[in-house]
């Protein structure tokens, strides 16, 4: 079982990449903090600890609901402009839900969001909007890991 939790995990989730990704995420967090969001947090497979090496890191950027006149699509445009300004020499792209940027070979997807309730967020969906519950998903994986002595995330990586 030790091999499964340590060696196999390192093969699937390279420790060096993980350290670099976490360090780079802190740099991106500093940038996001300058935008004065209500809060920001990691979501997606990196937050759930089910990602593979080289996966993107999703960061929810929770804005004031009345910012950009309550227009989440405009918020995505503004986030892209601010990201391009900060990372002028980096590849920045707008996507249906996010603004993507590559920092030190780590891909980040910044997700502008308005908080609708404790667990529900409004995000862009192309030219429309979408409600999502990323914190519930993260909590569910955490519960499954607790129930399986930490093997759920390892198994998920194997399937990927």
N, C-alpha and C positions, 0 to 999 in steps of 0.2 A: 504493500500500500504506500510505503514511503516513496518508491519510484514513481508511482502514479501521481502523487501530490507534488513532487519536486522535479524530477527529471522530465517527465512527460509535459508537465506544466511549462517548464523552461523551453522545451522544443516548440510548443505551440505559442508561447507568450514570452518571447525573448526578454530577459531581464534588462539587458543593456538598452534595448529599444524602449522598454517601459520607463526606465529612469529618464531617458532623453525626452520621451513624450510628456512625462509629468513635469519636468523642468521647463519645457517649452510651453506647456499649458499654463504654468504660472506666469510666464511672460505675456501670454495672450490675455490672461485674466487681468493683468495690470492695465493693458490697453483697454479692455472692455470696461474696467472700473472708471477710466477717465471719461467714459460716455455718460456717466451718472445714471445707470439703470437702477430700478428698484432692487434688483438682485440678479445674480447670474449663477449658473450651475452647470456642471457636466451632465449630459444625458446620453442616451444611446448605448451602444455596446461597450464603450469605454467605461461609462458609469456603472453598467451592470456587470463589468468584468467578464464579458463574453467575447471581447474583440480578439482578433488575431493581430500579429505584428503588422504594422503598416496600415491598419484601419484608420479611418478618419476619427477625429474627436469632435463630438457635437457639444456646443455650448449654447444653452438657452440664455438669451439676453432679455430679461423681463423689464419692459418699459412701463412708464406711467400710462394708464389707459387713455388719457387725454392728450398724450404726446402725438405729434403729427396729425392733430385733429382727429384722433382715434382711428387713423387709417394705417393698418398694419402693412399694407403694400408700400405706402410712402415710407414707413419706418424701415422696411427692407432696403429701399433705395438710399435712404440716409445712412444706414449702417454700411452699405457698400461704399458710399463716398468717403465716409470716415475711415474705413478699412483701407481703401486705396491710398488715402492721404498718409496713413501711418506706415503702410507696407508698400511704398512706391515701387520697390524693385522686386516685389513678390507677385506671384500669379494670384489675382483676385477675380472671382467670378460670381455672378448672381445665378442662383438656382431656384427652382420652384418654391422651396421652403426656406432656403438659407442663403448666406453669403459665404462662399468658400475662400479660404486663403491657405497658402502653404508657407509655413514658417519653419526654417531649419529642417527641411525635408519631412515635416510632420503636417498632415492635412487637417485643417480645422473647418468645421461648418458652424458658423454663427447663426443662430436662429432667433430672429426678432420675435418677441411674444408679448401679448397682453394677458395678464392674469384675470381669468373669468371668475374663478372660485379657488378654494384651497388647492385643489389638484388639477384643475382644468385651465388650459391655456389656449389662446387664439393665435394661430400662426398663419403665414402666407401659404397659399396653395396655388401656385401659378398666378393667375389673375383673380383668384378667389381667396377664400379663407377656409381654415380647417380648425376644429377643436381637437385637442390632444391631451393625454394624461401621462406624461413621461414619468412622473414621480411614482405613480401606481405601478407601472411596469418595473421600475427599479426596485421597489419594495417587494414585489412578487418574486423576482429573481433572488433577492436577499433571503426571503422566506424559504424558497426552494433550496438554496444553498445550506441554510441552517438545517433543514429537514434531511438533507442528503450528505451531511458532514463535508460540505464544500465541493462535492463532485458535480453538481449541476452545471456550473460554469465550465468546468473542464470538459464535460460531455458535450456541451453546446459548441465549444471550440472544435472538438473532434468532428462533429457533424458538418461544421462549416468547411 
